[in-house]
Amino acid sequence: MTQIVSFAGSGSGLGALHCAMLDAFSDYIVPLQPDSDTFKAALSARNFDPEASFVAVEDDDVIGFWNVATRGTKRYLIGSGTRIGHRGRGLASRLGMAAIHAAENVGIESFWLEVIKGNTGAERLYRKLGFDVARTLDCYRLDHPAPDRSSCKLSDFSTVADVIQRYSTWEPAWQNTTETISGLQLTSFLHEEGGAIIGAGGLVHQIAASEPSALEDLLAAAATAGSLTLVNVDSADSALCSLLQALGAHRFIVQSEMRLSLPNVS
Ligand SMILES: CC(C)(COP(=O)(O)OP(=O)(O)OC[C@H]1O[C@@H](n2cnc3c(N)ncnc32)[C@H](O)[C@@H]1OP(=O)(O)O)[C@@H](O)C(=O)NCCC(=O)NCCS
């Protein structure tokens, strides 16, 4: 018999969750097969909450999961999946409902997730559970031949995070928030005209500036890995999106950020 239980109460370990994740994502829309350490680090950086997360267990095996994070009164779906041989039996629906009820019961105000445009099965499921699209997030890859730091200087993370907050017109998605990235090995640059970028190993986590020309300089300063990847740029940021397109960046994924507002049941 299949049981839907919280991860904390399931008696399962992160190893079993990792195995289930690898199987559920083996036919995913983009390749996603992290090794065990990367999987655990990603959960931890995003504030994985074992009490808020739910698994489907059959014969001591995890066959489906909703991995959920908590920050204050917000919850976030880090990842959900059902092992290939167990799909279409309503497991993801039951896991989602269990996670939403658990959130309601502890006074959570909103539940967030991202879904890749084109993952129609998952998007239909989230809509069925009551989620609506809050905004569109774009992912870009930009080839950058050589770094140019002439108008930028290296700076510390907290200074740069403050500058980005001053210039940014939108909140970073969960995986790029200051809280998620603060444990990473980051490289941060300040622009002399106002603006900043925070990156790590060719990934740009946050960027904002007063002028498009400063954005361009910041991208050039951060271009140490030959190419830059920007995951989850708010598509409403027309200055950054137009610049990236003008620089020839390739938009390789479009995501919908979805939100479920929960009633206050207390
Ligand atoms: C998406 C996924 C989790 C659904 O798991 P599942 O246990 O088969 O889902 P359910 O049986 O509960 O179906 C729930 C709903 O999802 C939708 N759905 C699921 N698979 C679908 C498909 N292939 N095509 C269309 N709709 C689909 C349907 O709305 C379905 O409800 P319905 O049967 O009442 O119409 C599973 O296909 C999966 O693991 N995919 C790969 C990983 C992934 O994409 N995760 C989501 C990342 S955002």
The ligand as an SDF file (V2000), in Angstrom:
LIG
                    3D

 48 50  0  0  0  0  0  0  0  0999 V2000
    4.7380   15.9090  -13.1390 C   0  0  0  0  0  0  0  0  0  0  0  0
    4.7400   14.6160  -12.3220 C   0  0  0  0  0  0  0  0  0  0  0  0
    5.3090   14.9030  -10.9450 C   0  0  0  0  0  0  0  0  0  0  0  0
    3.2820   14.1350  -12.1910 C   0  0  0  0  0  0  0  0  0  0  0  0
    3.2820   13.0020  -11.3370 O   0  0  0  0  0  0  0  0  0  0  0  0
    2.0520   11.9640  -11.2590 P   0  0  0  0  0  0  0  0  0  0  0  0
    2.1640   11.2700   -9.9490 O   0  0  0  0  0  0  0  0  0  0  0  0
    2.0150   11.1350  -12.4640 O   0  0  0  0  0  0  0  0  0  0  0  0
    0.8230   12.9640  -11.2710 O   0  0  0  0  0  0  0  0  0  0  0  0
   -0.6960   12.6220  -10.9660 P   0  0  0  0  0  0  0  0  0  0  0  0
   -0.9900   11.1850  -11.3190 O   0  0  0  0  0  0  0  0  0  0  0  0
   -1.0300   13.0690   -9.5940 O   0  0  0  0  0  0  0  0  0  0  0  0
   -1.4170   13.5500  -11.9960 O   0  0  0  0  0  0  0  0  0  0  0  0
   -1.7060   14.8100  -11.5870 C   0  0  0  0  0  0  0  0  0  0  0  0
   -2.1210   15.7040  -12.7220 C   0  0  0  0  0  0  0  0  0  0  0  0
   -0.9820   16.0920  -13.4340 O   0  0  0  0  0  0  0  0  0  0  0  0
   -1.3290   16.2940  -14.7820 C   0  0  0  0  0  0  0  0  0  0  0  0
   -0.4720   15.4210  -15.5390 N   0  0  0  0  0  0  0  0  0  0  0  0
    0.4330   14.5490  -15.0440 C   0  0  0  0  0  0  0  0  0  0  0  0
    1.1080   13.9640  -16.0360 N   0  0  0  0  0  0  0  0  0  0  0  0
    0.6150   14.4810  -17.1890 C   0  0  0  0  0  0  0  0  0  0  0  0
    0.9100   14.2880  -18.5580 C   0  0  0  0  0  0  0  0  0  0  0  0
    1.8510   13.4370  -18.9660 N   0  0  0  0  0  0  0  0  0  0  0  0
    0.2160   15.0120  -19.4400 N   0  0  0  0  0  0  0  0  0  0  0  0
   -0.7520   15.8710  -19.0490 C   0  0  0  0  0  0  0  0  0  0  0  0
   -1.0620   16.0840  -17.7590 N   0  0  0  0  0  0  0  0  0  0  0  0
   -0.3990   15.3990  -16.8610 C   0  0  0  0  0  0  0  0  0  0  0  0
   -2.7970   16.0080  -14.9130 C   0  0  0  0  0  0  0  0  0  0  0  0
   -3.5000   17.2230  -14.7100 O   0  0  0  0  0  0  0  0  0  0  0  0
   -3.0450   15.1100  -13.7550 C   0  0  0  0  0  0  0  0  0  0  0  0
   -4.3300   15.2190  -13.2600 O   0  0  0  0  0  0  0  0  0  0  0  0
   -5.5680   14.4640  -13.9560 P   0  0  0  0  0  0  0  0  0  0  0  0
   -5.1530   13.0400  -14.1100 O   0  0  0  0  0  0  0  0  0  0  0  0
   -6.6700   14.6840  -12.9720 O   0  0  0  0  0  0  0  0  0  0  0  0
   -5.7630   15.1740  -15.2560 O   0  0  0  0  0  0  0  0  0  0  0  0
    5.5550   13.4790  -13.0080 C   0  0  0  0  0  0  0  0  0  0  0  0
    5.1330   13.3690  -14.3570 O   0  0  0  0  0  0  0  0  0  0  0  0
    7.0640   13.6800  -12.9900 C   0  0  0  0  0  0  0  0  0  0  0  0
    7.7410   13.2340  -12.0390 O   0  0  0  0  0  0  0  0  0  0  0  0
    7.6380   14.3200  -14.0450 N   0  0  0  0  0  0  0  0  0  0  0  0
    9.0850   14.5150  -14.1440 C   0  0  0  0  0  0  0  0  0  0  0  0
    9.6210   15.5050  -13.1130 C   0  0  0  0  0  0  0  0  0  0  0  0
    8.8890   16.8350  -13.2050 C   0  0  0  0  0  0  0  0  0  0  0  0
    8.5580   17.3380  -14.2830 O   0  0  0  0  0  0  0  0  0  0  0  0
    8.6500   17.4320  -12.0380 N   0  0  0  0  0  0  0  0  0  0  0  0
    8.0060   18.7360  -11.9270 C   0  0  0  0  0  0  0  0  0  0  0  0
    9.0380   19.8030  -11.9850 C   0  0  0  0  0  0  0  0  0  0  0  0
    8.3100   21.4030  -11.8470 S   0  0  0  0  0  0  0  0  0  0  0  0
  1  2  1  0
  2  3  1  0
  2  4  1  0
  2 36  1  0
  4  5  1  0
  5  6  1  0
  6  7  2  0
  6  8  1  0
  6  9  1  0
  9 10  1  0
 10 11  2  0
 10 12  1  0
 10 13  1  0
 13 14  1  0
 14 15  1  0
 15 16  1  0
 15 30  1  0
 16 17  1  0
 17 18  1  0
 17 28  1  0
 18 19  1  0
 18 27  1  0
 19 20  2  0
 20 21  1  0
 21 22  1  0
 21 27  2  0
 22 23  1  0
 22 24  2  0
 24 25  1  0
 25 26  2  0
 26 27  1  0
 28 29  1  0
 28 30  1  0
 30 31  1  0
 31 32  1  0
 32 33  2  0
 32 34  1  0
 32 35  1  0
 36 37  1  0
 36 38  1  0
 38 39  2  0
 38 40  1  0
 40 41  1  0
 41 42  1  0
 42 43  1  0
 43 44  2  0
 43 45  1  0
 45 46  1  0
 46 47  1  0
 47 48  1  0
M  END
$$$$
